[in-house]
Amino acid sequence: MPASWPASERETRRWVHRDPMASHRARIRNTGDFEAAVIPEISSLTPDLPRNTLASAHNATAAMLAFDRESGGLASLPFAAVLLRGESATSSQIENLTVRARKLSLAAVGAHVGGNAELVARNVFAMRAAIDAASHLDSDAIRTMHCVLTEGVQDDAGEYRNEWVWIGGQSPVTATYVAPEHRHVPAAIDDLIKFLGRRDLDPTVQAAIAHAQFETIHPFTDGNGRTGRPIVCSLLRARGTVQNVNIPISSGLLHDIDDYIDALNDYRTGNPSSIVDCFSHAVLGSLANADQLIDDVRAFHEQVLDSRRRVTAPLRAVAELCCSEPAFTAGMVENIAGISKATAYRTVDSLTEAGMLREERSIKVRGQKVWVVPAVVRALDDFAARAGRRNFGS
């Protein structure tokens, strides 16, 4: 039976600001009592949502199912790979980690290009880990996603926190939100895992609430948002809502970041309808954006095939590589199945001469040549740019 949704409760704790670099005034302002969240268990609860909210969620789920079926029927084009990259880039943008698609694609194949590229590329790997975890979405899988994202960047990569974390402010005293004390994290995650395992909720509803609960728990010292969004991907796979592609929901969330943050705050007050509405709108917006990305990649694919009088198997194989990997190495060329190394190189060279590929002469990966696919890189940049607008039609 439906139940009202519980708000996060509060417990009062004490904080003494010990930052040696802080001014005397800052230490006084950031010392005192604060209220930390106490997370309710949700594993057995069913939200009592307004009729229009539930209808929007059902529409979003139906749209994802239809999009996935259509994409699965287009087996000649590797849309899953470019959609995964689009999701990874826009998820990082929500955390103010921005990077152009060329650098992201180079970092994803192992090139050292500096800036945010290598951090954002980790999102690509975390999304792949999320796909792998769809059949066993548990605490270990969540920690693995976080580890993939933060290994070498955080000392506690893949480990739940053992300290206070908060959002906003210089301390828990001046923060806008203080997550629950670390001793509560394991039990809260176990409860969330049980909720993720349910099959009696609409997948969009379940994904939205699970994501909001994860962000409320804030189980890691950093990287919570970039871990929480791959969990959504894993859940949708587990539910069978998608099987062939990733739905780049982050592009829809990024489109109205203020609404997303407000919805998370509403959830913590016991109102889950805001985050469900937010996810439903994000799904539909992201699918419209993804359709344009697919059209752009399809146009490039056709351009490659039209570049020869006769469409050969090697040309199709190289075209597929170009569409799935906006940057690729010589080793990836040599590993194209079913064609000889010499034929693969001849095909790549001819497309480079025609201007459809560009060799990155100043970049090597493990001593290998690297090529970039300008049209696909441009399509991904356009995808990210559309996600940042208030109106996809503008």
C-alpha positions as CSV (number, residue, x, y, z in Angstrom):
1,M,0.0,0.0,0.0
2,P,1.2,3.6,-0.7
3,A,2.8,5.3,2.3
4,S,3.7,8.9,2.9
5,W,7.4,9.6,2.4
6,P,9.4,10.3,5.5
7,A,11.6,13.4,5.7
8,S,15.2,13.2,6.9
9,E,15.3,13.9,10.6
10,R,18.1,15.9,12.3
11,E,20.5,15.3,15.1
12,T,22.4,18.1,16.8
13,R,26.2,17.8,16.9
14,R,29.1,20.1,17.9
15,W,31.9,21.3,15.6
16,V,35.1,23.1,16.5
17,H,36.7,24.7,13.5
18,R,40.4,23.9,13.6
19,D,41.6,25.1,10.2
20,P,45.0,26.7,11.0
21,M,44.7,28.9,8.0
22,A,41.4,30.4,8.9
23,S,41.0,33.8,10.4
24,H,39.9,34.3,13.9
25,R,36.5,35.6,12.6
26,A,36.1,32.5,10.4
27,R,36.9,30.1,13.2
28,I,34.3,31.8,15.4
29,R,31.7,31.7,12.6
30,N,32.3,28.1,11.8
31,T,32.4,26.8,15.4
32,G,29.2,25.7,17.1
33,D,26.2,23.4,16.9
34,F,25.0,22.0,13.6
35,E,22.3,19.6,12.5
36,A,23.2,16.4,10.6
37,A,20.7,14.4,8.6
38,V,19.3,11.1,10.0
39,I,18.3,9.0,7.0
40,P,15.0,7.1,7.1
41,E,14.8,3.6,5.8
42,I,13.0,3.4,2.5
43,S,13.4,-0.2,1.3
44,S,9.8,-1.2,2.0
45,L,8.1,2.1,1.3
46,T,6.1,3.0,-1.8
47,P,5.7,6.7,-2.6
48,D,2.1,8.1,-2.8
49,L,2.7,10.3,-5.8
50,P,0.3,12.7,-7.5
51,R,-1.5,11.2,-10.5
52,N,0.2,13.6,-13.0
53,T,3.7,12.8,-11.5
54,L,3.1,9.1,-11.9
55,A,1.8,9.5,-15.4
56,S,4.9,11.5,-16.4
57,A,7.1,8.8,-15.0
58,H,5.2,6.1,-16.9
59,N,5.6,8.2,-20.1
60,A,9.3,8.5,-19.5
61,T,9.7,4.8,-18.9
62,A,7.8,4.0,-22.1
63,A,9.9,6.5,-24.0
64,M,13.1,4.9,-22.8
65,L,11.9,1.4,-23.8
66,A,10.9,2.7,-27.3
67,F,14.3,4.5,-27.7
68,D,16.2,1.4,-26.7
69,R,14.2,-0.9,-29.0
70,E,14.8,1.5,-31.9
71,S,18.5,1.7,-31.1
72,G,18.8,-2.0,-30.9
73,G,17.4,-2.4,-34.4
74,L,20.1,-0.2,-35.8
75,A,22.9,-2.7,-35.2
76,S,25.1,-1.3,-38.0
77,L,25.8,1.8,-35.9
78,P,27.5,1.6,-32.4
79,F,25.2,4.2,-30.8
80,A,25.8,2.8,-27.3
81,A,29.4,4.0,-27.2
82,V,28.7,7.7,-28.2
83,L,25.7,7.9,-25.9
84,L,27.8,6.6,-23.0
85,R,30.4,9.3,-23.8
86,G,27.6,11.9,-23.9
87,E,26.3,10.8,-20.5
88,S,29.7,10.8,-19.0
89,A,30.5,14.3,-20.2
90,T,27.3,15.8,-19.0
91,S,27.3,14.0,-15.7
92,S,30.7,15.6,-15.1
93,Q,29.4,19.0,-16.2
94,I,26.9,18.9,-13.4
95,E,29.9,18.9,-11.0
96,N,31.6,21.7,-13.0
97,L,34.1,19.4,-14.7
98,T,34.0,20.5,-18.3
99,V,36.1,19.3,-21.2
100,R,35.8,19.4,-25.0
101,A,35.0,16.1,-26.6
102,R,38.4,15.9,-28.5
103,K,40.4,15.9,-25.2
104,L,37.9,13.6,-23.5
105,S,38.2,11.1,-26.4
106,L,42.0,11.3,-26.4
107,A,42.1,10.8,-22.6
108,A,39.8,7.8,-22.9
109,V,42.3,6.0,-25.1
110,G,45.2,6.8,-22.7
111,A,46.6,10.1,-24.0
112,H,47.9,12.5,-21.4
113,V,46.2,15.8,-22.4
114,G,46.0,17.5,-19.0
115,G,43.1,19.6,-17.5
116,N,39.9,17.9,-16.6
117,A,40.0,15.4,-19.5
118,E,41.4,12.5,-17.6
119,L,39.0,13.0,-14.6
120,V,36.1,13.1,-17.0
121,A,37.3,10.1,-18.9
122,R,37.0,8.2,-15.6
123,N,33.3,8.8,-15.9
124,V,33.3,6.8,-19.1
125,F,35.0,3.9,-17.3
126,A,32.6,4.2,-14.3
127,M,29.6,4.0,-16.7
128,R,31.1,0.8,-18.2
129,A,31.5,-0.6,-14.6
130,A,27.8,0.3,-14.0
131,I,26.7,-1.6,-17.0
132,D,28.7,-4.6,-15.8
133,A,27.1,-4.3,-12.4
134,A,23.5,-4.4,-13.6
135,S,23.1,-8.1,-12.7
136,H,24.6,-7.6,-9.2
137,L,24.0,-4.1,-8.0
138,D,25.2,-4.3,-4.5
139,S,27.5,-2.4,-2.1
140,D,30.6,-3.8,-3.7
141,A,29.4,-2.7,-7.1
142,I,28.8,0.9,-5.9
143,R,32.3,1.0,-4.3
144,T,33.8,-0.3,-7.5
145,M,32.2,2.5,-9.5
146,H,33.5,5.1,-7.1
147,C,37.0,3.5,-7.2
148,V,37.1,3.6,-11.0
149,L,36.1,7.3,-10.8
150,T,38.6,8.4,-8.1
151,E,41.5,5.9,-7.9
152,G,44.8,7.9,-7.9
153,V,42.8,11.1,-7.2
154,Q,41.4,10.3,-3.7
155,D,43.2,8.4,-1.0
156,D,39.9,6.7,0.0
157,A,38.8,5.7,-3.5
158,G,36.1,3.0,-3.3
159,E,35.8,3.3,0.4
160,Y,32.9,4.7,2.4
161,R,33.8,7.8,4.3
162,N,34.8,7.9,8.0
163,E,34.3,11.7,8.5
164,W,31.7,14.4,8.2
165,V,30.8,15.7,4.8
166,W,28.6,18.6,3.9
167,I,27.4,20.8,1.0
168,G,28.0,24.5,1.0
169,G,29.8,26.5,3.7
170,Q,33.2,26.1,5.2
171,S,32.1,23.7,7.9
172,P,29.0,21.8,9.0
173,V,28.0,24.9,11.0
174,T,27.7,27.1,7.9
175,A,26.7,24.3,5.5
176,T,23.4,24.1,3.6
177,Y,23.3,20.4,4.1
178,V,25.2,18.0,6.4
179,A,25.1,14.3,5.5
180,P,24.5,11.6,8.2
181,E,27.4,10.7,10.5
182,H,29.7,8.1,8.8
183,R,28.7,5.3,11.2
184,H,25.2,5.3,9.7
185,V,26.5,5.0,6.1
186,P,26.8,1.1,5.8
187,A,23.3,0.5,7.1
188,A,21.8,3.3,4.9
189,I,23.5,1.8,1.8
190,D,22.2,-1.7,2.7
191,D,18.7,-0.3,2.9
192,L,19.2,1.5,-0.5
193,I,20.4,-1.8,-2.1
194,K,17.2,-3.5,-1.0
195,F,15.2,-0.6,-2.5
196,L,17.2,-1.0,-5.8
197,G,16.3,-4.7,-5.8
198,R,12.5,-4.1,-5.9
199,R,10.5,-4.8,-9.0
200,D,7.1,-3.4,-8.1
201,L,7.9,0.3,-8.9
202,D,7.9,2.1,-12.2
203,P,11.6,2.2,-13.2
204,T,11.7,6.0,-13.6
205,V,10.2,6.4,-10.1
206,Q,12.6,3.9,-8.6
207,A,15.6,5.5,-10.3
208,A,14.7,9.0,-9.2
209,I,14.1,8.1,-5.6
210,A,17.2,5.8,-5.4
211,H,19.3,8.6,-6.8
212,A,18.0,11.1,-4.3
213,Q,18.4,8.7,-1.4
214,F,22.0,8.0,-2.5
215,E,22.8,11.8,-2.7
216,T,21.2,12.2,0.7
217,I,23.4,9.5,2.2
218,H,26.5,11.0,0.5
219,P,28.5,7.9,1.4
220,F,31.9,9.1,0.0
221,T,34.0,12.1,0.8
222,D,33.8,13.2,-2.8
223,G,32.5,12.0,-6.2
224,N,29.0,11.2,-4.9
225,G,27.1,12.8,-7.8
226,R,29.4,11.2,-10.4
227,T,28.8,7.8,-8.7
228,G,25.1,8.2,-8.1
229,R,24.3,8.8,-11.8
230,P,26.0,5.6,-13.0
231,I,23.9,3.8,-10.4
232,V,20.8,5.0,-12.3
233,C,22.3,3.5,-15.5
234,S,22.9,0.2,-13.7
235,L,19.3,0.1,-12.3
236,L,17.7,0.8,-15.7
237,R,19.7,-2.1,-17.1
238,A,18.7,-4.4,-14.3
239,R,15.1,-3.5,-14.8
240,G,15.3,-4.2,-18.5
241,T,14.2,-0.6,-19.4
242,V,17.4,-0.4,-21.5
243,Q,19.4,-3.2,-23.0
244,N,21.2,-1.7,-26.0
245,V,22.2,1.8,-25.1
246,N,22.6,4.2,-22.1
247,I,20.0,6.9,-21.7
248,P,22.0,10.1,-21.1
249,I,19.8,11.3,-18.3
250,S,22.5,13.6,-17.0
251,S,22.1,15.8,-20.1
252,G,18.5,16.4,-19.1
253,L,19.4,17.1,-15.5
254,L,22.1,19.5,-16.6
255,H,19.6,21.3,-18.8
256,D,18.0,22.7,-15.6
257,I,20.5,22.3,-12.8
258,D,18.6,24.5,-10.4
259,D,15.5,22.4,-10.7
260,Y,17.6,19.3,-10.0
261,I,19.1,20.7,-6.9
262,D,15.8,22.0,-5.6
263,A,14.3,18.6,-6.2
264,L,17.0,16.9,-4.2
265,N,16.3,19.4,-1.4
266,D,12.6,18.7,-1.6
267,Y,13.2,15.0,-1.3
268,R,15.0,15.5,2.0
269,T,11.9,17.3,3.3
270,G,9.7,14.3,2.5
271,N,8.5,15.3,-0.9
272,P,9.6,12.7,-3.5
273,S,7.4,14.0,-6.3
274,S,9.8,16.8,-7.2
275,I,12.7,14.5,-8.0
276,V,10.4,12.1,-9.9
277,D,9.1,15.0,-12.0
278,C,12.7,16.2,-12.5
279,F,13.8,12.8,-13.7
280,S,10.8,12.3,-16.0
281,H,11.5,15.6,-17.7
282,A,15.2,14.9,-17.8
283,V,14.6,11.6,-19.5
284,L,12.4,13.1,-22.2
285,G,14.8,16.0,-22.8
286,S,17.8,13.7,-22.9
287,L,16.1,11.5,-25.5
288,A,15.4,14.5,-27.7
289,N,19.1,15.5,-27.4
290,A,20.2,11.9,-28.0
291,D,18.1,11.7,-31.2
292,Q,20.0,14.7,-32.6
293,L,23.4,13.1,-31.6
294,I,22.4,9.9,-33.3
295,D,21.4,11.8,-36.4
296,D,24.7,13.6,-36.5
297,V,26.7,10.3,-36.1
298,R,24.5,8.6,-38.7
299,A,25.2,11.4,-41.2
300,F,28.9,10.9,-40.7
301,H,28.6,7.1,-41.1
302,E,26.8,7.6,-44.4
303,Q,29.4,10.1,-45.5
304,V,32.1,7.5,-44.9
305,L,30.2,4.8,-46.8
306,D,29.5,7.3,-49.7
307,S,33.2,8.1,-50.0
308,R,33.8,5.0,-52.0
309,R,32.2,3.6,-55.1
310,R,31.9,0.2,-53.5
311,V,31.1,-0.3,-49.9
312,T,33.4,-3.0,-48.6
313,A,33.5,-4.9,-45.4
314,P,36.8,-3.1,-44.3
315,L,35.2,0.3,-45.0
316,R,32.1,-0.7,-42.8
317,A,34.4,-1.9,-40.0
318,V,36.5,1.2,-40.0
319,A,33.3,3.4,-40.2
320,E,32.0,1.6,-37.1
321,L,35.2,2.1,-35.2
322,C,35.1,5.8,-36.1
323,C,31.5,6.1,-34.8
324,S,32.2,4.3,-31.5
325,E,35.6,5.7,-30.8
326,P,36.0,9.5,-31.6
327,A,39.7,9.0,-30.9
328,F,41.5,5.7,-31.6
329,T,45.0,4.3,-31.7
330,A,47.0,2.2,-34.1
331,G,46.5,-0.8,-31.9
332,M,42.7,-0.4,-32.1
333,V,43.0,-0.3,-35.9
334,E,45.0,-3.5,-35.9
335,N,42.4,-5.2,-33.7
336,I,39.5,-4.6,-36.0
337,A,38.0,-8.0,-36.4
338,G,37.8,-9.7,-39.8
339,I,40.2,-7.6,-41.8
340,S,43.9,-7.6,-42.3
341,K,46.1,-5.0,-40.6
342,A,47.3,-3.7,-44.0
343,T,43.8,-3.3,-45.3
344,A,42.7,-1.5,-42.1
345,Y,45.6,1.0,-42.3
346,R,44.9,1.6,-46.0
347,T,41.3,2.4,-45.2
348,V,42.2,4.7,-42.3
349,D,44.8,6.5,-44.5
350,S,42.3,7.1,-47.3
351,L,39.8,8.6,-44.9
352,T,42.5,10.8,-43.4
353,E,43.4,12.0,-46.9
354,A,39.8,12.8,-47.5
355,G,39.6,14.9,-44.3
356,M,37.2,12.6,-42.4
357,L,39.9,11.6,-39.9
358,R,42.8,13.6,-38.5
359,E,46.1,12.1,-37.2
360,E,47.2,13.7,-34.0
361,R,50.9,14.0,-34.9
362,S,51.9,15.5,-31.6
363,I,50.3,12.7,-29.5
364,K,51.3,9.1,-29.0
365,V,49.7,6.5,-26.8
366,R,52.2,3.8,-25.8
367,G,54.2,4.8,-28.8
368,Q,51.2,4.3,-31.2
369,K,49.7,6.8,-33.6
370,V,46.4,8.3,-32.7
371,W,43.5,9.5,-34.9
372,V,40.6,11.8,-34.1
373,V,37.2,11.8,-35.9
374,P,36.3,15.5,-36.1
375,A,32.7,15.0,-37.1
376,V,31.9,12.7,-34.2
377,V,33.9,15.0,-31.8
378,R,31.8,17.9,-33.1
379,A,28.6,16.0,-32.6
380,L,29.5,15.3,-29.0
381,D,30.4,18.9,-28.3
382,D,27.1,20.0,-29.8
383,F,25.3,17.4,-27.6
384,A,26.9,18.9,-24.5
385,A,26.1,22.4,-25.6
386,R,22.5,21.6,-26.2
387,A,22.3,20.1,-22.7
388,G,23.5,23.3,-21.1
389,R,20.6,25.4,-22.6
390,R,17.2,26.0,-21.1
391,N,15.5,25.2,-24.4
392,F,16.7,22.4,-26.7
393,G,15.2,24.2,-29.6
394,S,17.1,27.4,-29.1
